[in-house]
């Protein structure tokens, strides 16, 4: 249930039960690292270190992340939803780069979900290992007040579909005789 406190209260939650105070530095650092998919390129590099299933998962994850990001930007251009009015909140001012694009969907969430779903469908154990990182990226976009909750949920949904489609297409394309 949303709290009755306004965002002017200073350190309490707002009407969405999200804190308005400055987040801890790891939250803002994670949000910054995920900008443009850089975090997922680094994760893919670690996964691809040795040949095998994880390397294949990393490659599929990168393709899915790029596809998810492209889909997210296309939807942003069509929807043009304003971002939360949080410019004066310490939580939002903590961001290293203030976002100027449309809010829906969160491309951080879209890319994280697409990468994680494609990796998880290729290597379930690896996908389970990186899923908490993807969830933390999604949380960072809410905690820093860069997005409405529905922006993040929508981004996750779009990313999950993109990740599944890319995995399916690349799996089919790598099967001998097809």
Backbone torsions as a table, in degrees:
resi	resn	phi	psi	omega
1	UNK	NA	128.7	-179.5
2	UNK	-60.2	145.8	-180.0
3	UNK	-79.9	162.7	-179.5
4	UNK	-86.9	-5.0	-177.7
5	UNK	-76.2	140.3	176.8
6	UNK	-85.7	165.9	179.2
7	UNK	-70.8	-7.8	176.2
8	UNK	-79.5	-8.0	-175.1
9	UNK	-65.9	-16.3	174.7
10	UNK	100.4	-73.6	-174.5
11	UNK	-119.4	-0.5	179.2
12	UNK	-86.3	-178.7	177.6
13	UNK	-75.8	162.0	176.5
14	UNK	-96.1	-165.3	-178.1
15	UNK	-66.2	-16.3	176.7
16	UNK	-99.4	11.6	-177.4
17	UNK	61.0	27.6	175.1
18	UNK	-103.7	139.6	179.7
19	UNK	-64.7	148.8	178.8
20	UNK	-103.3	-6.9	-179.3
21	UNK	-74.4	165.2	178.7
22	UNK	-62.9	130.6	178.6
23	UNK	-74.1	162.7	176.1
24	UNK	-62.5	150.7	-175.1
25	UNK	-57.7	-33.9	178.1
26	UNK	-61.3	-30.9	180.0
27	UNK	-66.8	-47.5	-180.0
28	UNK	-70.7	-34.3	177.7
29	UNK	-64.9	-40.7	179.1
30	UNK	-65.5	-42.6	178.2
31	UNK	-60.6	-42.5	179.2
32	UNK	-67.5	-40.1	-179.5
33	UNK	-64.8	-29.5	-178.8
34	UNK	-83.4	-6.8	-179.8
35	UNK	-58.8	127.4	178.2
36	UNK	68.8	11.9	178.2
37	UNK	83.2	6.2	-177.0
38	UNK	-56.5	-42.7	-180.0
39	UNK	-56.3	-42.1	-175.8
40	UNK	-74.1	-28.2	172.8
41	UNK	-65.7	-41.9	178.1
42	UNK	-65.0	-43.8	178.3
43	UNK	-62.0	-43.0	178.9
44	UNK	-62.2	-38.0	177.2
45	UNK	-61.2	-41.7	177.6
46	UNK	-65.4	-43.9	-179.3
47	UNK	-65.2	-34.7	-175.3
48	UNK	-85.1	3.2	-176.1
49	UNK	-54.3	-39.9	179.7
50	UNK	-121.2	147.7	-179.8
51	UNK	-64.2	158.5	176.6
52	UNK	127.5	-159.0	-175.2
53	UNK	-61.7	-39.3	-179.9
54	UNK	-65.4	-35.9	177.7
55	UNK	-65.1	-42.5	176.9
56	UNK	-63.3	-41.4	178.0
57	UNK	-62.6	-40.6	178.8
58	UNK	-62.0	-44.2	180.0
59	UNK	-63.5	-45.2	178.6
60	UNK	-65.2	-37.4	177.7
61	UNK	-62.2	-42.4	179.2
62	UNK	-64.5	-43.6	178.3
63	UNK	-63.3	-44.0	179.6
64	UNK	-65.2	-41.5	178.4
65	UNK	-60.5	-43.2	178.2
66	UNK	-65.1	-41.5	178.4
67	UNK	-65.9	-42.6	178.4
68	UNK	-62.4	-43.2	179.6
69	UNK	-63.0	-42.2	178.6
70	UNK	-63.0	-43.5	177.7
71	UNK	-62.7	-43.1	179.4
72	UNK	-60.0	-44.2	179.0
73	UNK	-66.7	-35.1	178.0
74	UNK	-65.6	-42.5	178.6
75	UNK	-67.2	-40.9	176.7
76	UNK	-54.9	-44.1	-178.4
77	UNK	-64.7	-32.4	-179.2
78	UNK	-82.5	-38.2	-173.2
79	UNK	-83.1	-46.2	180.0
80	UNK	53.5	50.7	178.6
81	UNK	-82.4	134.2	178.1
82	UNK	-69.4	151.1	177.9
83	UNK	-76.9	163.0	177.9
84	UNK	-58.4	143.5	178.7
85	UNK	-77.1	78.3	-173.0
86	UNK	-125.0	13.8	-174.4
87	UNK	-55.2	-31.4	-177.4
88	UNK	-89.2	-5.3	-177.6
89	UNK	-82.7	139.4	177.2
90	UNK	-57.1	-33.1	180.0
91	UNK	-60.8	-39.9	-177.9
92	UNK	-80.2	-37.9	-179.0
93	UNK	-66.1	-16.2	179.9
94	UNK	-71.4	-18.7	-180.0
95	UNK	-63.0	136.9	178.7
96	UNK	-68.8	-37.7	179.3
97	UNK	-124.9	122.0	-179.5
98	UNK	-78.2	121.5	-178.4
99	UNK	-68.6	142.5	-179.2
100	UNK	-121.0	-9.8	-177.7
101	UNK	-79.1	177.0	175.9
102	UNK	-60.9	155.4	-175.4
103	UNK	-84.1	-35.1	-172.9
104	UNK	-104.5	128.4	-7.3
105	UNK	-88.1	170.5	173.2
106	UNK	-72.8	115.3	179.6
107	UNK	-73.5	-22.5	172.0
108	UNK	-61.0	-47.0	-179.3
109	UNK	-68.8	-39.1	180.0
110	UNK	-61.8	-47.9	-178.9
111	UNK	-65.9	-43.2	179.5
112	UNK	-60.7	-45.6	-179.0
113	UNK	-67.9	-43.0	-179.4
114	UNK	-61.4	-47.5	179.4
115	UNK	-60.5	-48.5	-175.2
116	UNK	-66.8	-40.9	179.3
117	UNK	-65.3	-45.2	180.0
118	UNK	-63.3	-42.4	177.3
119	UNK	-64.0	-45.6	-177.6
120	UNK	-65.0	-35.0	177.5
121	UNK	-72.3	-26.9	178.5
122	UNK	-83.8	-43.5	-179.4
123	UNK	-137.9	92.1	-175.1
124	UNK	-53.2	-40.8	-179.2
125	UNK	-65.8	-39.5	178.6
126	UNK	-68.4	-40.7	177.0
127	UNK	-61.1	-41.2	178.1
128	UNK	-65.6	-32.5	-179.5
129	UNK	-71.9	-33.3	-178.2
130	UNK	-95.4	-9.6	-179.8
131	UNK	-57.9	-40.7	177.5
132	UNK	-62.1	-32.4	176.9
133	UNK	-66.5	-42.5	177.2
134	UNK	-62.9	-41.4	178.3
135	UNK	-64.0	-38.5	178.8
136	UNK	-65.8	-36.5	176.1
137	UNK	-63.2	-45.1	178.5
138	UNK	-60.4	-44.8	178.6
139	UNK	-61.3	-39.4	-177.9
140	UNK	-61.0	-31.9	-180.0
141	UNK	-73.7	-30.3	174.2
142	UNK	-76.5	-45.2	-175.0
143	UNK	-65.5	-32.1	178.7
144	UNK	-87.8	2.5	175.4
145	UNK	66.1	24.8	178.3
146	UNK	-78.1	-21.6	-175.3
147	UNK	-141.8	156.4	168.0
148	UNK	-75.6	154.3	177.1
149	UNK	-55.3	-39.2	-179.5
150	UNK	-67.1	-24.6	175.4
151	UNK	-65.1	-41.5	-179.5
152	UNK	-71.6	-45.0	178.1
153	UNK	-59.7	-44.4	178.2
154	UNK	-63.3	-40.0	177.8
155	UNK	-62.9	-41.5	178.4
156	UNK	-63.3	-43.2	-179.8
157	UNK	-62.9	-47.4	179.7
158	UNK	-63.2	-43.2	179.4
159	UNK	-64.0	-39.8	179.5
160	UNK	-63.1	-41.9	177.9
161	UNK	-64.7	-46.0	179.5
162	UNK	-60.7	-44.7	179.1
163	UNK	-61.9	-41.6	178.1
164	UNK	-65.8	-41.7	179.7
165	UNK	-66.8	-42.5	178.7
166	UNK	-64.2	-45.5	178.8
167	UNK	-58.4	-46.3	-178.5
168	UNK	-62.1	-43.3	-178.4
169	UNK	-66.9	-44.7	-178.7
170	UNK	-71.8	-33.0	176.6
171	UNK	-64.6	-45.2	-179.8
172	UNK	-64.0	-39.9	-178.2
173	UNK	-70.4	-21.4	-178.3
174	UNK	-97.4	-2.8	-179.4
175	UNK	-80.1	122.3	178.9
176	UNK	-58.3	139.3	177.0
177	UNK	87.5	0.4	179.1
178	UNK	-118.1	NA	NA
